[in-house]
Amino acid sequence: MSVPQIVTVVGYMTILESHAAAFRENCSKMIELRRLEPGHLASAYSFGAGGKVVSREDYDNADAVIRHMELGNHIFELTQQLVEITGVELHGPQAELEKLGNLFNGMSPAIFDTEFGFRR
């Protein structure tokens, strides 16, 4: 069975109430930029109690993740000023995850090798 090459990045963050409005504005800008990125399939932010935020992003493959990180580095730097990143997960086929190399090493990501799946 063929496994889709989709790579998913999930980020877990905590935002201080004093930064909530600025972070939401930042999210809006990020979503608009991501709509224009080739290979960026989906992006969403979910907000929970206590300032918890989850970011979910799906990409065609690892190359699209790398391109995204290069294009949006300035926005990511701003995001880090507004939130505390509490965790990162990378999901995808092993061969795609290996292409990401050290891109997320500073965040100590949890790695999940996709073995089964489909894409419409």
C-alpha positions, 0 to 999 in steps of 0.5 A: 500500500502506498503512503501519501508523502504528506508531512504534518507539523503540529506546534503546541504553544502557550500565549500570555493574555497580554499577547492574545490580540497580537498573536491572533493578528499574527495568525491571520497574517500567517494564514494569508501567506500560507494560502500562497505557498505551493505545497502548503495544503492546510493550516489551522490554529486552535485555541484552548483554555489557559492560553493554550494554542495548537497549530496544525499544518499539512504539506505535500512533502518535506520540500514544501516544509523547508520552503515554508520555513525559509519564506516565513522565518521573519514571521516565526521570529515574531511568533516566538516573541508572543508565545512559549513553544511547548512542543512540536510534532512531525508526522510523515513517511520516514523518507520525507522526515529524514529530508528535514534534517536538523530543521527542527532540532532546536525544538526537540520535536516528537517524530511520528513515522506515517505507515498507513494512510490515503489522500483524496 
